[in-house]
Amino acid sequence: MASTAPTDLIRAAELFHALSDETRLDILERLRDGEKCVCELTDVLKAAQSRLSFHLRVLKEAGLIRDRPEGRWMYYALNSEAFEEVEETIQGLKKAAKNSRGNNRCY
């Protein structure tokens, strides 16, 4: 079985950490329909601005969302490339799990 490079493991940990919080998953779910203004997210999630900013920063640093300023507001959208990375990681693990069946040998 091929080993995974340390940088791949670090990247996977960053992505899965960002996906491991219910509030961040809720934010991503809200962005499914397209770009949203931070003010819309604040209203819909009924979250304090500081709490929402923290979660948006985690998602942005992981590359799962993009932002763009417009006037005094910031708009957020999903970043499809990051979700492709998540999918590739899952597919690699799935393939490894299928290939490891019956290889339970201790030496």
C-alpha positions as CSV (number, residue, x, y, z in Angstrom):
1,M,0.0,0.0,0.0
2,A,1.3,3.4,-0.9
3,S,2.1,5.8,2.0
4,T,0.5,9.2,2.2
5,A,2.8,12.2,2.2
6,P,2.9,14.2,5.5
7,T,1.6,17.3,3.6
8,D,-1.4,15.3,2.4
9,L,-2.1,14.2,6.0
10,I,-1.8,17.8,7.2
11,R,-4.2,19.0,4.5
12,A,-6.7,16.2,5.2
13,A,-6.6,17.1,8.9
14,E,-7.3,20.8,8.1
15,L,-10.2,20.0,5.9
16,F,-11.8,17.5,8.3
17,H,-11.3,19.8,11.3
18,A,-13.2,22.5,9.4
19,L,-15.9,20.0,8.6
20,S,-16.1,18.7,12.2
21,D,-18.3,21.4,13.7
22,E,-22.1,21.6,13.5
23,T,-22.1,25.4,13.1
24,R,-19.6,25.2,10.2
25,L,-21.6,22.5,8.5
26,D,-24.7,24.6,8.9
27,I,-22.9,27.5,7.2
28,L,-21.9,25.3,4.3
29,E,-25.4,24.0,4.0
30,R,-26.7,27.6,3.8
31,L,-24.2,28.3,1.0
32,R,-25.4,25.4,-1.1
33,D,-27.9,27.6,-2.8
34,G,-25.2,30.1,-3.7
35,E,-23.3,33.1,-2.4
36,K,-24.6,34.7,0.7
37,C,-23.8,38.0,2.4
38,V,-22.4,37.8,5.9
39,C,-25.5,39.7,7.1
40,E,-27.8,37.0,5.7
41,L,-25.8,34.3,7.5
42,T,-25.9,36.2,10.7
43,D,-29.7,36.5,10.5
44,V,-30.3,32.9,9.4
45,L,-28.0,31.3,11.9
46,K,-29.0,33.7,14.7
47,A,-25.3,33.8,15.6
48,A,-23.3,36.6,17.2
49,Q,-21.0,38.3,14.7
50,S,-17.9,37.3,16.5
51,R,-18.9,33.7,16.7
52,L,-19.9,33.6,13.0
53,S,-16.6,35.3,12.1
54,F,-14.6,32.7,13.9
55,H,-16.4,29.8,12.0
56,L,-16.1,31.6,8.7
57,R,-12.4,32.1,9.2
58,V,-11.9,28.4,9.9
59,L,-13.8,27.5,6.7
60,K,-11.9,30.1,4.7
61,E,-8.5,29.0,6.0
62,A,-9.3,25.4,5.1
63,G,-10.2,26.7,1.6
64,L,-13.8,25.4,1.8
65,I,-15.3,28.8,1.2
66,R,-14.3,31.9,-0.8
67,D,-15.1,35.5,0.1
68,R,-15.4,38.7,-1.8
69,P,-16.0,42.2,-0.6
70,E,-18.8,44.3,-2.0
71,G,-19.3,47.7,-0.5
72,R,-19.3,47.4,3.2
73,W,-20.3,43.7,3.1
74,M,-18.5,40.4,2.6
75,Y,-20.0,37.7,0.5
76,Y,-19.2,34.0,0.9
77,A,-19.5,31.0,-1.4
78,L,-18.5,27.4,-1.5
79,N,-15.1,26.5,-3.1
80,S,-15.7,23.4,-5.2
81,E,-12.0,22.6,-5.5
82,A,-11.7,22.0,-1.8
83,F,-14.7,19.7,-1.8
84,E,-13.0,17.8,-4.7
85,E,-10.0,17.4,-2.3
86,V,-12.3,16.0,0.4
87,E,-13.8,13.6,-2.1
88,E,-10.4,12.4,-3.3
89,T,-9.3,11.8,0.3
90,I,-12.5,9.8,1.0
91,Q,-12.1,7.8,-2.2
92,G,-8.5,7.0,-1.3
93,L,-9.5,5.8,2.2
94,K,-12.4,3.8,0.7
95,K,-10.1,2.1,-1.8
96,A,-7.6,1.3,0.9
97,A,-10.3,-0.2,3.1
98,K,-11.5,-2.4,0.3
99,N,-7.9,-3.6,-0.4
100,S,-7.1,-4.3,3.2
101,R,-9.8,-6.9,3.8
102,G,-8.2,-10.1,4.9
103,N,-4.8,-8.6,5.3
104,N,-4.8,-8.8,9.1
105,R,-1.4,-10.2,9.7
106,C,0.8,-9.6,12.7
107,Y,4.5,-10.5,12.6
